[in-house]
Amino acid sequence: MNKTDKIFVAGHRGMVGSACVRALKAAGYENVVVRTHQELDLLDPKAVREFYEAERPDVAIIAAARVGGIGANSAANSLFLYENEMIAMNTVWQAAEAGVKRLLFLGSTCIYPRLAPQPIPEDALLTSALEKTNEGYALAKISGLKLCEFLRRERGLCYHSLMPTNLYGTGDNYDIEHGHVLPTLIRKFETARMEHAPTVSLWGSGSPLREFLHVDDLAAACLFVLEMENPPDLVNCGSGREVTIRQLAEMIQEMTGCKSIITWDRTKPDGTPRKLCDTSLIRSLGWSPKIDLATGLRRTVDEYRVALATGNIRL
């Protein structure tokens, strides 16, 4: 990319998209184009095509998606499949049709099989069955990254994909029903602390292992691969470190100062037992994360408290 390139960030109001906009501007990329959902419906192929033809961006970063935690995904796999499939197909295909030369498609490591080898390499894709609780979302993301791969092969377009692990940080969604595990835990413990609740009930057994990456580290990785002349078609992005959900809960409980007793609701699903991604490829190219989990958690808890106090929070 050049500093003068016009860069379209789809999903700029979300946690990932907003982090990408911050990182781009901090790096001197001032010609950033964004649209709200009201201004551009990414489910509408005609609207997306007209946008690309009118704006003629040099680069597109596709960070838009319907996202949610295990409860939201498992309850509405059809909706997560439909909306994310449409977003992926429209933003990628219409970009190619309109002549956009460079595109980065953002997915998730949930694209990999439920029982993939650990840590999960990029070539584990499509080797066995997906996790059922978020199968719809995963299938849509697989379609998007495969479309990028095919267009690169057939048309010579530099369309490539980045698959981040579990993300957290500035701009996260703290909705109990639709948020991911880490922001949900922060909200539950902070609420329990403020209400002096005797217990905090958490889903599952607490035994699954998860890897977490601060969204600012992901944004740095996005710029890193976009500035490469010949990036891989698909590359994982993660911290390389994992904790159990129980360990994560205890860390957040300590950081919030919550004294409530943790109870585990084993009638609720655990999801994939382990999901550590192999980040050796992106590290070999020269990128590595800068924000460790303890530092990132402290920053995120502080941001949550400020946002809650000012009424500026996604619930």
Residue pairs with C-beta under 8 A, 6 or more apart in sequence:
1 7
1 29
1 58
1 59
1 102
1 226
1 227
2 58
3 28
3 29
3 30
4 31
5 29
5 31
5 57
5 58
5 59
6 31
6 33
6 55
6 56
6 57
6 58
6 59
7 24
7 29
7 31
7 32
7 33
7 57
7 58
7 59
7 60
7 61
8 32
8 33
8 34
8 52
8 55
8 57
8 59
8 60
8 61
8 100
9 17
9 20
9 21
9 24
9 32
9 33
9 34
9 60
9 61
9 63
10 17
10 35
10 42
10 60
10 61
10 62
10 63
10 64
10 87
10 91
11 17
11 62
11 63
11 64
11 65
12 18
12 20
12 21
12 34
12 35
12 63
13 36
14 63
14 64
14 65
14 67
14 171
15 167
15 169
15 170
15 171
15 172
15 173
15 215
16 63
16 106
16 164
16 167
16 215
16 218
16 219
17 34
17 61
17 63
17 64
18 170
18 171
19 169
19 170
19 171
19 215
19 216
19 218
19 219
20 61
20 63
20 219
20 222
20 223
21 32
21 34
22 216
22 219
23 216
23 219
23 220
23 222
23 223
24 32
24 223
25 32
27 223
33 55
33 57
35 51
40 47
40 48
40 51
41 47
42 48
42 64
42 86
42 87
42 90
42 91
43 83
43 86
43 87
43 90
44 90
45 89
45 90
45 93
45 94
48 90
48 91
48 94
49 94
49 97
49 98
52 94
52 95
52 97
52 98
52 100
53 98
56 98
56 99
57 100
58 100
58 101
58 102
59 100
59 101
59 102
59 103
59 104
59 226
60 91
60 95
60 100
60 102
60 103
60 104
61 103
61 104
61 106
61 222
61 226
62 87
62 88
62 91
62 92
62 103
62 104
62 105
62 106
62 144
63 106
64 87
64 91
65 84
65 87
65 106
65 137
65 141
66 79
66 80
66 83
66 84
66 87
66 137
67 137
67 173
67 180
68 76
68 80
68 173
68 177
68 178
68 179
68 180
69 177
69 178
69 179
69 180
69 181
69 184
70 133
70 134
70 181
70 203
70 269
70 271
71 177
71 178
71 203
71 268
72 80
72 177
72 178
73 80
73 133
73 134
73 136
73 137
74 132
74 133
74 134
74 269
76 136
77 134
77 135
77 136
77 137
78 136
79 136
80 134
80 136
80 137
80 140
81 135
81 136
81 137
81 139
81 140
82 136
83 140
84 136
84 137
84 140
84 141
84 144
85 139
85 140
85 143
87 140
88 105
88 140
88 141
88 143
88 144
88 147
89 143
89 144
89 147
92 103
92 105
92 144
92 147
92 148
92 151
92 159
93 147
93 151
95 103
95 159
96 103
96 151
96 155
96 157
96 159
100 157
101 157
101 158
102 157
102 158
102 159
102 226
103 148
103 157
103 158
103 159
103 160
104 160
104 161
104 162
104 222
104 225
104 226
105 144
105 145
105 148
105 159
105 160
105 161
105 162
106 161
106 162
106 163
106 164
106 222
107 141
107 142
107 144
107 145
107 161
107 162
107 163
107 164
108 137
108 138
108 141
108 163
108 164
108 165
109 120
109 163
109 164
109 165
109 166
109 236
109 238
109 275
109 277
110 130
110 131
110 134
110 137
110 138
110 141
110 272
110 275
111 125
111 130
111 138
111 141
111 142
111 145
111 163
112 120
112 124
112 125
112 130
112 275
112 277
113 124
113 126
113 127
113 128
113 129
113 130
113 131
114 128
114 129
114 130
114 131
114 132
114 272
115 128
115 129
115 273
116 124
116 127
116 128
117 124
118 274
118 276
119 240
119 276
119 277
119 278
119 279
120 236
120 275
120 276
120 277
120 278
121 236
121 278
121 280
122 163
122 232
122 234
122 235
122 236
122 278
122 281
125 142
125 234
126 142
130 138
130 139
131 138
131 271
131 272
133 269
133 271
134 271
144 161
145 161
145 163
145 233
145 234
147 159
148 159
148 160
148 161
148 233
149 159
149 161
149 233
149 234
151 157
151 159
152 158
152 159
152 160
152 233
158 230
158 231
160 225
160 231
160 232
160 233
160 234
160 235
161 233
161 234
161 235
162 218
162 221
162 222
162 225
162 234
162 235
162 237
163 234
163 235
163 236
163 237
163 277
164 213
164 218
164 221
164 236
164 237
164 238
165 211
165 212
165 213
165 236
165 237
165 238
165 239
165 275
165 276
165 277
166 180
166 181
166 182
166 210
166 211
166 212
166 213
166 275
167 180
167 212
167 213
167 214
167 215
167 218
168 180
168 182
168 183
168 212
168 213
168 214
168 215
168 296
168 297
168 300
169 214
169 215
169 216
169 296
169 299
169 300
169 303
170 215
170 216
170 300
170 303
171 215
171 314
172 179
172 180
172 182
172 183
172 215
172 300
172 314
173 179
173 180
173 183
173 314
174 183
174 184
174 186
174 187
174 304
174 313
174 314
174 315
175 184
175 314
175 315
176 184
176 187
176 188
179 187
181 210
181 245
181 248
182 212
182 248
182 252
182 300
183 300
183 304
185 202
185 248
185 249
185 252
186 252
186 256
186 300
186 301
186 304
187 304
187 315
188 200
188 202
189 200
189 249
189 252
189 253
189 256
189 258
189 260
190 256
190 258
190 301
190 304
190 305
190 308
191 197
192 199
192 200
192 258
192 260
193 256
193 257
193 258
193 259
193 260
197 260
198 260
198 261
199 260
199 261
199 262
199 263
200 253
200 258
200 260
200 261
200 262
200 263
201 263
201 264
201 265
202 245
202 249
202 262
202 263
202 264
202 265
203 264
203 265
203 268
203 269
203 270
204 245
204 264
204 265
204 266
204 268
204 269
204 270
204 271
205 246
205 264
205 266
205 270
206 244
206 245
206 246
206 249
206 264
207 244
207 245
207 246
207 270
207 273
208 244
208 245
208 270
208 271
208 272
208 273
208 274
208 275
209 242
209 243
209 244
209 273
209 274
209 275
209 276
210 242
210 243
210 244
210 245
210 248
210 275
211 238
211 239
211 240
211 241
211 242
211 275
211 276
211 277
212 239
212 243
212 248
212 293
212 296
213 237
213 238
213 239
213 289
214 289
214 291
214 296
214 299
214 300
216 291
217 239
217 289
217 290
217 291
218 237
220 287
220 290
221 237
221 282
221 287
224 282
224 285
224 286
224 287
225 231
225 232
225 235
225 282
225 285
225 287
228 285
232 281
232 285
235 281
235 282
235 285
236 277
236 278
236 279
236 281
236 282
237 277
237 279
237 282
237 287
238 276
238 277
238 279
238 289
239 279
239 289
239 292
239 293
240 276
240 279
240 283
240 289
241 293
242 274
242 276
243 251
243 293
245 270
246 264
249 262
250 262
251 293
251 294
251 297
252 297
252 301
253 260
253 262
255 297
255 298
255 301
256 301
291 299
304 313
307 313
